[in-house]
């Protein structure tokens, strides 16, 4: 059975939507995606660092459309691991586990990998929104489109814009 490593933030959890909400709350206007294309979170959102270190940030992220259904189907044919560089934000560890337990109850604790660098991860396929995680990965890679990676060529990575696309690629 092939193994898939799936990133959380920006792939399963819609942290961009949450950042947009927080920014709108604090600055009174919602930034259009066109305005933040190609920018990192810290460039796009002046208070991003404060937001990601605030209690409840990772716990309250919306679920990425279609992710739950496709991952549940993938799990029937692949060995699935949810891989998050959660140790970058230590307060997020519990929040991310609670979030997964609530929104993806079919994912067991043994399938949750909270780490620092993802270069330690061994799998056949990695789905992530960050080149820094996909570039050193030795298996097949799927680049999940997010505002920060839209202006970069995907290179060897297969770019997708939705979970429906992932389903079409990985499910018969």
MODELLER restraints for C-alpha pairs under 7 A, 6 or more apart:
rsr = mdl.restraints
at = mdl.atoms
rsr.add(forms.Gaussian(group=physical.xy_distance, feature=features.Distance(at['CA:1:A'], at['CA:78:A']), mean=5.65, stdev=0.5))
rsr.add(forms.Gaussian(group=physical.xy_distance, feature=features.Distance(at['CA:1:A'], at['CA:79:A']), mean=6.35, stdev=0.5))
rsr.add(forms.Gaussian(group=physical.xy_distance, feature=features.Distance(at['CA:2:A'], at['CA:78:A']), mean=5.27, stdev=0.5))
rsr.add(forms.Gaussian(group=physical.xy_distance, feature=features.Distance(at['CA:2:A'], at['CA:79:A']), mean=6.01, stdev=0.5))
rsr.add(forms.Gaussian(group=physical.xy_distance, feature=features.Distance(at['CA:2:A'], at['CA:124:A']), mean=6.01, stdev=0.5))
rsr.add(forms.Gaussian(group=physical.xy_distance, feature=features.Distance(at['CA:3:A'], at['CA:78:A']), mean=5.67, stdev=0.5))
rsr.add(forms.Gaussian(group=physical.xy_distance, feature=features.Distance(at['CA:3:A'], at['CA:79:A']), mean=4.46, stdev=0.5))
rsr.add(forms.Gaussian(group=physical.xy_distance, feature=features.Distance(at['CA:3:A'], at['CA:80:A']), mean=5.85, stdev=0.5))
rsr.add(forms.Gaussian(group=physical.xy_distance, feature=features.Distance(at['CA:3:A'], at['CA:123:A']), mean=5.04, stdev=0.5))
rsr.add(forms.Gaussian(group=physical.xy_distance, feature=features.Distance(at['CA:3:A'], at['CA:124:A']), mean=5.26, stdev=0.5))
rsr.add(forms.Gaussian(group=physical.xy_distance, feature=features.Distance(at['CA:3:A'], at['CA:125:A']), mean=6.53, stdev=0.5))
rsr.add(forms.Gaussian(group=physical.xy_distance, feature=features.Distance(at['CA:4:A'], at['CA:78:A']), mean=6.75, stdev=0.5))
rsr.add(forms.Gaussian(group=physical.xy_distance, feature=features.Distance(at['CA:4:A'], at['CA:79:A']), mean=6.19, stdev=0.5))
rsr.add(forms.Gaussian(group=physical.xy_distance, feature=features.Distance(at['CA:4:A'], at['CA:80:A']), mean=5.04, stdev=0.5))
rsr.add(forms.Gaussian(group=physical.xy_distance, feature=features.Distance(at['CA:4:A'], at['CA:81:A']), mean=6.19, stdev=0.5))
rsr.add(forms.Gaussian(group=physical.xy_distance, feature=features.Distance(at['CA:4:A'], at['CA:123:A']), mean=5.79, stdev=0.5))
rsr.add(forms.Gaussian(group=physical.xy_distance, feature=features.Distance(at['CA:4:A'], at['CA:124:A']), mean=6.00, stdev=0.5))
rsr.add(forms.Gaussian(group=physical.xy_distance, feature=features.Distance(at['CA:4:A'], at['CA:125:A']), mean=4.75, stdev=0.5))
rsr.add(forms.Gaussian(group=physical.xy_distance, feature=features.Distance(at['CA:4:A'], at['CA:126:A']), mean=5.75, stdev=0.5))
rsr.add(forms.Gaussian(group=physical.xy_distance, feature=features.Distance(at['CA:5:A'], at['CA:80:A']), mean=6.25, stdev=0.5))
rsr.add(forms.Gaussian(group=physical.xy_distance, feature=features.Distance(at['CA:5:A'], at['CA:81:A']), mean=4.91, stdev=0.5))
rsr.add(forms.Gaussian(group=physical.xy_distance, feature=features.Distance(at['CA:5:A'], at['CA:82:A']), mean=5.82, stdev=0.5))
rsr.add(forms.Gaussian(group=physical.xy_distance, feature=features.Distance(at['CA:5:A'], at['CA:83:A']), mean=6.00, stdev=0.5))
rsr.add(forms.Gaussian(group=physical.xy_distance, feature=features.Distance(at['CA:5:A'], at['CA:123:A']), mean=6.23, stdev=0.5))
rsr.add(forms.Gaussian(group=physical.xy_distance, feature=features.Distance(at['CA:5:A'], at['CA:125:A']), mean=6.23, stdev=0.5))
rsr.add(forms.Gaussian(group=physical.xy_distance, feature=features.Distance(at['CA:5:A'], at['CA:126:A']), mean=4.72, stdev=0.5))
rsr.add(forms.Gaussian(group=physical.xy_distance, feature=features.Distance(at['CA:5:A'], at['CA:127:A']), mean=6.31, stdev=0.5))
rsr.add(forms.Gaussian(group=physical.xy_distance, feature=features.Distance(at['CA:6:A'], at['CA:81:A']), mean=6.18, stdev=0.5))
rsr.add(forms.Gaussian(group=physical.xy_distance, feature=features.Distance(at['CA:6:A'], at['CA:82:A']), mean=4.82, stdev=0.5))
rsr.add(forms.Gaussian(group=physical.xy_distance, feature=features.Distance(at['CA:6:A'], at['CA:83:A']), mean=5.63, stdev=0.5))
rsr.add(forms.Gaussian(group=physical.xy_distance, feature=features.Distance(at['CA:6:A'], at['CA:126:A']), mean=5.94, stdev=0.5))
rsr.add(forms.Gaussian(group=physical.xy_distance, feature=features.Distance(at['CA:6:A'], at['CA:127:A']), mean=4.91, stdev=0.5))
rsr.add(forms.Gaussian(group=physical.xy_distance, feature=features.Distance(at['CA:6:A'], at['CA:128:A']), mean=6.44, stdev=0.5))
rsr.add(forms.Gaussian(group=physical.xy_distance, feature=features.Distance(at['CA:7:A'], at['CA:82:A']), mean=5.93, stdev=0.5))
rsr.add(forms.Gaussian(group=physical.xy_distance, feature=features.Distance(at['CA:7:A'], at['CA:83:A']), mean=5.03, stdev=0.5))
rsr.add(forms.Gaussian(group=physical.xy_distance, feature=features.Distance(at['CA:7:A'], at['CA:84:A']), mean=5.55, stdev=0.5))
rsr.add(forms.Gaussian(group=physical.xy_distance, feature=features.Distance(at['CA:7:A'], at['CA:127:A']), mean=6.14, stdev=0.5))
rsr.add(forms.Gaussian(group=physical.xy_distance, feature=features.Distance(at['CA:7:A'], at['CA:128:A']), mean=5.11, stdev=0.5))
rsr.add(forms.Gaussian(group=physical.xy_distance, feature=features.Distance(at['CA:8:A'], at['CA:82:A']), mean=6.72, stdev=0.5))
rsr.add(forms.Gaussian(group=physical.xy_distance, feature=features.Distance(at['CA:8:A'], at['CA:83:A']), mean=6.70, stdev=0.5))
rsr.add(forms.Gaussian(group=physical.xy_distance, feature=features.Distance(at['CA:8:A'], at['CA:84:A']), mean=5.77, stdev=0.5))
rsr.add(forms.Gaussian(group=physical.xy_distance, feature=features.Distance(at['CA:9:A'], at['CA:15:A']), mean=6.02, stdev=0.5))
rsr.add(forms.Gaussian(group=physical.xy_distance, feature=features.Distance(at['CA:10:A'], at['CA:16:A']), mean=6.83, stdev=0.5))
rsr.add(forms.Gaussian(group=physical.xy_distance, feature=features.Distance(at['CA:10:A'], at['CA:129:A']), mean=6.35, stdev=0.5))
rsr.add(forms.Gaussian(group=physical.xy_distance, feature=features.Distance(at['CA:10:A'], at['CA:146:A']), mean=6.83, stdev=0.5))
rsr.add(forms.Gaussian(group=physical.xy_distance, feature=features.Distance(at['CA:11:A'], at['CA:64:A']), mean=6.71, stdev=0.5))
rsr.add(forms.Gaussian(group=physical.xy_distance, feature=features.Distance(at['CA:11:A'], at['CA:128:A']), mean=6.42, stdev=0.5))
rsr.add(forms.Gaussian(group=physical.xy_distance, feature=features.Distance(at['CA:11:A'], at['CA:129:A']), mean=6.58, stdev=0.5))
rsr.add(forms.Gaussian(group=physical.xy_distance, feature=features.Distance(at['CA:11:A'], at['CA:144:A']), mean=6.36, stdev=0.5))
rsr.add(forms.Gaussian(group=physical.xy_distance, feature=features.Distance(at['CA:12:A'], at['CA:63:A']), mean=5.99, stdev=0.5))
rsr.add(forms.Gaussian(group=physical.xy_distance, feature=features.Distance(at['CA:12:A'], at['CA:64:A']), mean=5.04, stdev=0.5))
rsr.add(forms.Gaussian(group=physical.xy_distance, feature=features.Distance(at['CA:12:A'], at['CA:67:A']), mean=5.89, stdev=0.5))
rsr.add(forms.Gaussian(group=physical.xy_distance, feature=features.Distance(at['CA:13:A'], at['CA:61:A']), mean=5.68, stdev=0.5))
rsr.add(forms.Gaussian(group=physical.xy_distance, feature=features.Distance(at['CA:13:A'], at['CA:62:A']), mean=5.82, stdev=0.5))
rsr.add(forms.Gaussian(group=physical.xy_distance, feature=features.Distance(at['CA:13:A'], at['CA:63:A']), mean=4.85, stdev=0.5))
rsr.add(forms.Gaussian(group=physical.xy_distance, feature=features.Distance(at['CA:13:A'], at['CA:64:A']), mean=5.39, stdev=0.5))
rsr.add(forms.Gaussian(group=physical.xy_distance, feature=features.Distance(at['CA:14:A'], at['CA:61:A']), mean=5.76, stdev=0.5))
rsr.add(forms.Gaussian(group=physical.xy_distance, feature=features.Distance(at['CA:14:A'], at['CA:62:A']), mean=5.25, stdev=0.5))
rsr.add(forms.Gaussian(group=physical.xy_distance, feature=features.Distance(at['CA:14:A'], at['CA:63:A']), mean=5.80, stdev=0.5))
rsr.add(forms.Gaussian(group=physical.xy_distance, feature=features.Distance(at['CA:14:A'], at['CA:64:A']), mean=5.20, stdev=0.5))
rsr.add(forms.Gaussian(group=physical.xy_distance, feature=features.Distance(at['CA:15:A'], at['CA:61:A']), mean=5.60, stdev=0.5))
rsr.add(forms.Gaussian(group=physical.xy_distance, feature=features.Distance(at['CA:18:A'], at['CA:61:A']), mean=5.88, stdev=0.5))
rsr.add(forms.Gaussian(group=physical.xy_distance, feature=features.Distance(at['CA:20:A'], at['CA:30:A']), mean=6.26, stdev=0.5))
rsr.add(forms.Gaussian(group=physical.xy_distance, feature=features.Distance(at['CA:20:A'], at['CA:31:A']), mean=6.66, stdev=0.5))
rsr.add(forms.Gaussian(group=physical.xy_distance, feature=features.Distance(at['CA:23:A'], at['CA:30:A']), mean=6.89, stdev=0.5))
rsr.add(forms.Gaussian(group=physical.xy_distance, feature=features.Distance(at['CA:23:A'], at['CA:45:A']), mean=6.85, stdev=0.5))
rsr.add(forms.Gaussian(group=physical.xy_distance, feature=features.Distance(at['CA:24:A'], at['CA:30:A']), mean=4.79, stdev=0.5))
rsr.add(forms.Gaussian(group=physical.xy_distance, feature=features.Distance(at['CA:33:A'], at['CA:147:A']), mean=6.81, stdev=0.5))
rsr.add(forms.Gaussian(group=physical.xy_distance, feature=features.Distance(at['CA:36:A'], at['CA:44:A']), mean=5.45, stdev=0.5))
rsr.add(forms.Gaussian(group=physical.xy_distance, feature=features.Distance(at['CA:36:A'], at['CA:147:A']), mean=6.34, stdev=0.5))
rsr.add(forms.Gaussian(group=physical.xy_distance, feature=features.Distance(at['CA:37:A'], at['CA:147:A']), mean=4.66, stdev=0.5))
rsr.add(forms.Gaussian(group=physical.xy_distance, feature=features.Distance(at['CA:37:A'], at['CA:148:A']), mean=5.88, stdev=0.5))
rsr.add(forms.Gaussian(group=physical.xy_distance, feature=features.Distance(at['CA:37:A'], at['CA:150:A']), mean=6.41, stdev=0.5))
rsr.add(forms.Gaussian(group=physical.xy_distance, feature=features.Distance(at['CA:38:A'], at['CA:147:A']), mean=5.84, stdev=0.5))
rsr.add(forms.Gaussian(group=physical.xy_distance, feature=features.Distance(at['CA:38:A'], at['CA:148:A']), mean=4.37, stdev=0.5))
rsr.add(forms.Gaussian(group=physical.xy_distance, feature=features.Distance(at['CA:38:A'], at['CA:149:A']), mean=5.84, stdev=0.5))
rsr.add(forms.Gaussian(group=physical.xy_distance, feature=features.Distance(at['CA:38:A'], at['CA:150:A']), mean=5.91, stdev=0.5))
rsr.add(forms.Gaussian(group=physical.xy_distance, feature=features.Distance(at['CA:38:A'], at['CA:151:A']), mean=5.34, stdev=0.5))
rsr.add(forms.Gaussian(group=physical.xy_distance, feature=features.Distance(at['CA:39:A'], at['CA:147:A']), mean=6.97, stdev=0.5))
rsr.add(forms.Gaussian(group=physical.xy_distance, feature=features.Distance(at['CA:39:A'], at['CA:148:A']), mean=4.94, stdev=0.5))
rsr.add(forms.Gaussian(group=physical.xy_distance, feature=features.Distance(at['CA:40:A'], at['CA:148:A']), mean=5.28, stdev=0.5))
rsr.add(forms.Gaussian(group=physical.xy_distance, feature=features.Distance(at['CA:41:A'], at['CA:48:A']), mean=6.29, stdev=0.5))
rsr.add(forms.Gaussian(group=physical.xy_distance, feature=features.Distance(at['CA:42:A'], at['CA:48:A']), mean=5.41, stdev=0.5))
rsr.add(forms.Gaussian(group=physical.xy_distance, feature=features.Distance(at['CA:42:A'], at['CA:49:A']), mean=6.79, stdev=0.5))
rsr.add(forms.Gaussian(group=physical.xy_distance, feature=features.Distance(at['CA:51:A'], at['CA:57:A']), mean=6.66, stdev=0.5))
rsr.add(forms.Gaussian(group=physical.xy_distance, feature=features.Distance(at['CA:53:A'], at['CA:89:A']), mean=6.89, stdev=0.5))
rsr.add(forms.Gaussian(group=physical.xy_distance, feature=features.Distance(at['CA:56:A'], at['CA:95:A']), mean=6.95, stdev=0.5))
rsr.add(forms.Gaussian(group=physical.xy_distance, feature=features.Distance(at['CA:58:A'], at['CA:92:A']), mean=6.10, stdev=0.5))
rsr.add(forms.Gaussian(group=physical.xy_distance, feature=features.Distance(at['CA:58:A'], at['CA:95:A']), mean=5.81, stdev=0.5))
rsr.add(forms.Gaussian(group=physical.xy_distance, feature=features.Distance(at['CA:58:A'], at['CA:96:A']), mean=6.10, stdev=0.5))
rsr.add(forms.Gaussian(group=physical.xy_distance, feature=features.Distance(at['CA:59:A'], at['CA:95:A']), mean=4.70, stdev=0.5))
rsr.add(forms.Gaussian(group=physical.xy_distance, feature=features.Distance(at['CA:59:A'], at['CA:96:A']), mean=6.09, stdev=0.5))
rsr.add(forms.Gaussian(group=physical.xy_distance, feature=features.Distance(at['CA:59:A'], at['CA:98:A']), mean=6.96, stdev=0.5))
rsr.add(forms.Gaussian(group=physical.xy_distance, feature=features.Distance(at['CA:59:A'], at['CA:99:A']), mean=5.41, stdev=0.5))
rsr.add(forms.Gaussian(group=physical.xy_distance, feature=features.Distance(at['CA:66:A'], at['CA:163:A']), mean=5.36, stdev=0.5))
rsr.add(forms.Gaussian(group=physical.xy_distance, feature=features.Distance(at['CA:66:A'], at['CA:164:A']), mean=6.52, stdev=0.5))
rsr.add(forms.Gaussian(group=physical.xy_distance, feature=features.Distance(at['CA:67:A'], at['CA:163:A']), mean=5.54, stdev=0.5))
rsr.add(forms.Gaussian(group=physical.xy_distance, feature=features.Distance(at['CA:68:A'], at['CA:104:A']), mean=6.43, stdev=0.5))
rsr.add(forms.Gaussian(group=physical.xy_distance, feature=features.Distance(at['CA:70:A'], at['CA:163:A']), mean=6.64, stdev=0.5))
rsr.add(forms.Gaussian(group=physical.xy_distance, feature=features.Distance(at['CA:70:A'], at['CA:167:A']), mean=5.89, stdev=0.5))
rsr.add(forms.Gaussian(group=physical.xy_distance, feature=features.Distance(at['CA:74:A'], at['CA:171:A']), mean=6.89, stdev=0.5))
rsr.add(forms.Gaussian(group=physical.xy_distance, feature=features.Distance(at['CA:80:A'], at['CA:111:A']), mean=6.65, stdev=0.5))
rsr.add(forms.Gaussian(group=physical.xy_distance, feature=features.Distance(at['CA:81:A'], at['CA:111:A']), mean=4.63, stdev=0.5))
rsr.add(forms.Gaussian(group=physical.xy_distance, feature=features.Distance(at['CA:81:A'], at['CA:112:A']), mean=5.96, stdev=0.5))
rsr.add(forms.Gaussian(group=physical.xy_distance, feature=features.Distance(at['CA:81:A'], at['CA:113:A']), mean=6.88, stdev=0.5))
rsr.add(forms.Gaussian(group=physical.xy_distance, feature=features.Distance(at['CA:82:A'], at['CA:111:A']), mean=6.08, stdev=0.5))
rsr.add(forms.Gaussian(group=physical.xy_distance, feature=features.Distance(at['CA:82:A'], at['CA:112:A']), mean=4.99, stdev=0.5))
rsr.add(forms.Gaussian(group=physical.xy_distance, feature=features.Distance(at['CA:82:A'], at['CA:113:A']), mean=5.93, stdev=0.5))
rsr.add(forms.Gaussian(group=physical.xy_distance, feature=features.Distance(at['CA:83:A'], at['CA:112:A']), mean=6.31, stdev=0.5))
rsr.add(forms.Gaussian(group=physical.xy_distance, feature=features.Distance(at['CA:83:A'], at['CA:113:A']), mean=4.74, stdev=0.5))
rsr.add(forms.Gaussian(group=physical.xy_distance, feature=features.Distance(at['CA:83:A'], at['CA:114:A']), mean=6.01, stdev=0.5))
rsr.add(forms.Gaussian(group=physical.xy_distance, feature=features.Distance(at['CA:84:A'], at['CA:113:A']), mean=6.34, stdev=0.5))
rsr.add(forms.Gaussian(group=physical.xy_distance, feature=features.Distance(at['CA:84:A'], at['CA:114:A']), mean=5.05, stdev=0.5))
rsr.add(forms.Gaussian(group=physical.xy_distance, feature=features.Distance(at['CA:84:A'], at['CA:115:A']), mean=6.22, stdev=0.5))
rsr.add(forms.Gaussian(group=physical.xy_distance, feature=features.Distance(at['CA:85:A'], at['CA:114:A']), mean=5.83, stdev=0.5))
rsr.add(forms.Gaussian(group=physical.xy_distance, feature=features.Distance(at['CA:85:A'], at['CA:115:A']), mean=4.82, stdev=0.5))
rsr.add(forms.Gaussian(group=physical.xy_distance, feature=features.Distance(at['CA:85:A'], at['CA:116:A']), mean=4.78, stdev=0.5))
rsr.add(forms.Gaussian(group=physical.xy_distance, feature=features.Distance(at['CA:85:A'], at['CA:117:A']), mean=6.44, stdev=0.5))
rsr.add(forms.Gaussian(group=physical.xy_distance, feature=features.Distance(at['CA:85:A'], at['CA:118:A']), mean=6.90, stdev=0.5))
rsr.add(forms.Gaussian(group=physical.xy_distance, feature=features.Distance(at['CA:86:A'], at['CA:92:A']), mean=6.25, stdev=0.5))
rsr.add(forms.Gaussian(group=physical.xy_distance, feature=features.Distance(at['CA:86:A'], at['CA:93:A']), mean=5.87, stdev=0.5))
rsr.add(forms.Gaussian(group=physical.xy_distance, feature=features.Distance(at['CA:86:A'], at['CA:114:A']), mean=5.33, stdev=0.5))
rsr.add(forms.Gaussian(group=physical.xy_distance, feature=features.Distance(at['CA:86:A'], at['CA:115:A']), mean=5.89, stdev=0.5))
rsr.add(forms.Gaussian(group=physical.xy_distance, feature=features.Distance(at['CA:86:A'], at['CA:116:A']), mean=6.69, stdev=0.5))
rsr.add(forms.Gaussian(group=physical.xy_distance, feature=features.Distance(at['CA:87:A'], at['CA:114:A']), mean=6.74, stdev=0.5))
rsr.add(forms.Gaussian(group=physical.xy_distance, feature=features.Distance(at['CA:87:A'], at['CA:115:A']), mean=5.72, stdev=0.5))
rsr.add(forms.Gaussian(group=physical.xy_distance, feature=features.Distance(at['CA:87:A'], at['CA:116:A']), mean=5.39, stdev=0.5))
rsr.add(forms.Gaussian(group=physical.xy_distance, feature=features.Distance(at['CA:88:A'], at['CA:116:A']), mean=6.44, stdev=0.5))
rsr.add(forms.Gaussian(group=physical.xy_distance, feature=features.Distance(at['CA:118:A'], at['CA:133:A']), mean=6.00, stdev=0.5))
rsr.add(forms.Gaussian(group=physical.xy_distance, feature=features.Distance(at['CA:119:A'], at['CA:133:A']), mean=6.98, stdev=0.5))
rsr.add(forms.Gaussian(group=physical.xy_distance, feature=features.Distance(at['CA:119:A'], at['CA:136:A']), mean=6.56, stdev=0.5))
rsr.add(forms.Gaussian(group=physical.xy_distance, feature=features.Distance(at['CA:119:A'], at['CA:137:A']), mean=6.58, stdev=0.5))
rsr.add(forms.Gaussian(group=physical.xy_distance, feature=features.Distance(at['CA:123:A'], at['CA:139:A']), mean=6.64, stdev=0.5))
rsr.add(forms.Gaussian(group=physical.xy_distance, feature=features.Distance(at['CA:124:A'], at['CA:139:A']), mean=4.88, stdev=0.5))
rsr.add(forms.Gaussian(group=physical.xy_distance, feature=features.Distance(at['CA:124:A'], at['CA:140:A']), mean=6.16, stdev=0.5))
rsr.add(forms.Gaussian(group=physical.xy_distance, feature=features.Distance(at['CA:125:A'], at['CA:139:A']), mean=5.44, stdev=0.5))
rsr.add(forms.Gaussian(group=physical.xy_distance, feature=features.Distance(at['CA:125:A'], at['CA:140:A']), mean=4.65, stdev=0.5))
rsr.add(forms.Gaussian(group=physical.xy_distance, feature=features.Distance(at['CA:125:A'], at['CA:141:A']), mean=5.61, stdev=0.5))
rsr.add(forms.Gaussian(group=physical.xy_distance, feature=features.Distance(at['CA:126:A'], at['CA:140:A']), mean=6.47, stdev=0.5))
rsr.add(forms.Gaussian(group=physical.xy_distance, feature=features.Distance(at['CA:126:A'], at['CA:141:A']), mean=4.99, stdev=0.5))
rsr.add(forms.Gaussian(group=physical.xy_distance, feature=features.Distance(at['CA:126:A'], at['CA:142:A']), mean=6.18, stdev=0.5))
rsr.add(forms.Gaussian(group=physical.xy_distance, feature=features.Distance(at['CA:127:A'], at['CA:141:A']), mean=6.08, stdev=0.5))
rsr.add(forms.Gaussian(group=physical.xy_distance, feature=features.Distance(at['CA:127:A'], at['CA:142:A']), mean=4.73, stdev=0.5))
rsr.add(forms.Gaussian(group=physical.xy_distance, feature=features.Distance(at['CA:127:A'], at['CA:143:A']), mean=6.11, stdev=0.5))
rsr.add(forms.Gaussian(group=physical.xy_distance, feature=features.Distance(at['CA:127:A'], at['CA:144:A']), mean=6.70, stdev=0.5))
rsr.add(forms.Gaussian(group=physical.xy_distance, feature=features.Distance(at['CA:128:A'], at['CA:134:A']), mean=6.75, stdev=0.5))
rsr.add(forms.Gaussian(group=physical.xy_distance, feature=features.Distance(at['CA:128:A'], at['CA:142:A']), mean=6.51, stdev=0.5))
rsr.add(forms.Gaussian(group=physical.xy_distance, feature=features.Distance(at['CA:128:A'], at['CA:143:A']), mean=5.48, stdev=0.5))
rsr.add(forms.Gaussian(group=physical.xy_distance, feature=features.Distance(at['CA:128:A'], at['CA:144:A']), mean=5.67, stdev=0.5))
rsr.add(forms.Gaussian(group=physical.xy_distance, feature=features.Distance(at['CA:129:A'], at['CA:143:A']), mean=5.30, stdev=0.5))
rsr.add(forms.Gaussian(group=physical.xy_distance, feature=features.Distance(at['CA:129:A'], at['CA:144:A']), mean=4.65, stdev=0.5))
rsr.add(forms.Gaussian(group=physical.xy_distance, feature=features.Distance(at['CA:129:A'], at['CA:145:A']), mean=6.18, stdev=0.5))
rsr.add(forms.Gaussian(group=physical.xy_distance, feature=features.Distance(at['CA:129:A'], at['CA:146:A']), mean=6.44, stdev=0.5))
rsr.add(forms.Gaussian(group=physical.xy_distance, feature=features.Distance(at['CA:134:A'], at['CA:141:A']), mean=6.25, stdev=0.5))
rsr.add(forms.Gaussian(group=physical.xy_distance, feature=features.Distance(at['CA:141:A'], at['CA:157:A']), mean=5.13, stdev=0.5))
rsr.add(forms.Gaussian(group=physical.xy_distance, feature=features.Distance(at['CA:141:A'], at['CA:158:A']), mean=6.31, stdev=0.5))
rsr.add(forms.Gaussian(group=physical.xy_distance, feature=features.Distance(at['CA:142:A'], at['CA:157:A']), mean=5.49, stdev=0.5))
rsr.add(forms.Gaussian(group=physical.xy_distance, feature=features.Distance(at['CA:142:A'], at['CA:158:A']), mean=4.75, stdev=0.5))
rsr.add(forms.Gaussian(group=physical.xy_distance, feature=features.Distance(at['CA:142:A'], at['CA:159:A']), mean=5.86, stdev=0.5))
rsr.add(forms.Gaussian(group=physical.xy_distance, feature=features.Distance(at['CA:142:A'], at['CA:160:A']), mean=6.92, stdev=0.5))
rsr.add(forms.Gaussian(group=physical.xy_distance, feature=features.Distance(at['CA:143:A'], at['CA:157:A']), mean=5.81, stdev=0.5))
rsr.add(forms.Gaussian(group=physical.xy_distance, feature=features.Distance(at['CA:143:A'], at['CA:158:A']), mean=5.73, stdev=0.5))
rsr.add(forms.Gaussian(group=physical.xy_distance, feature=features.Distance(at['CA:143:A'], at['CA:159:A']), mean=4.59, stdev=0.5))
rsr.add(forms.Gaussian(group=physical.xy_distance, feature=features.Distance(at['CA:143:A'], at['CA:160:A']), mean=6.13, stdev=0.5))
rsr.add(forms.Gaussian(group=physical.xy_distance, feature=features.Distance(at['CA:144:A'], at['CA:159:A']), mean=6.01, stdev=0.5))
rsr.add(forms.Gaussian(group=physical.xy_distance, feature=features.Distance(at['CA:144:A'], at['CA:160:A']), mean=5.19, stdev=0.5))
rsr.add(forms.Gaussian(group=physical.xy_distance, feature=features.Distance(at['CA:144:A'], at['CA:161:A']), mean=6.04, stdev=0.5))
rsr.add(forms.Gaussian(group=physical.xy_distance, feature=features.Distance(at['CA:145:A'], at['CA:159:A']), mean=6.54, stdev=0.5))
rsr.add(forms.Gaussian(group=physical.xy_distance, feature=features.Distance(at['CA:145:A'], at['CA:160:A']), mean=5.96, stdev=0.5))
rsr.add(forms.Gaussian(group=physical.xy_distance, feature=features.Distance(at['CA:145:A'], at['CA:161:A']), mean=5.14, stdev=0.5))
rsr.add(forms.Gaussian(group=physical.xy_distance, feature=features.Distance(at['CA:160:A'], at['CA:166:A']), mean=6.87, stdev=0.5))
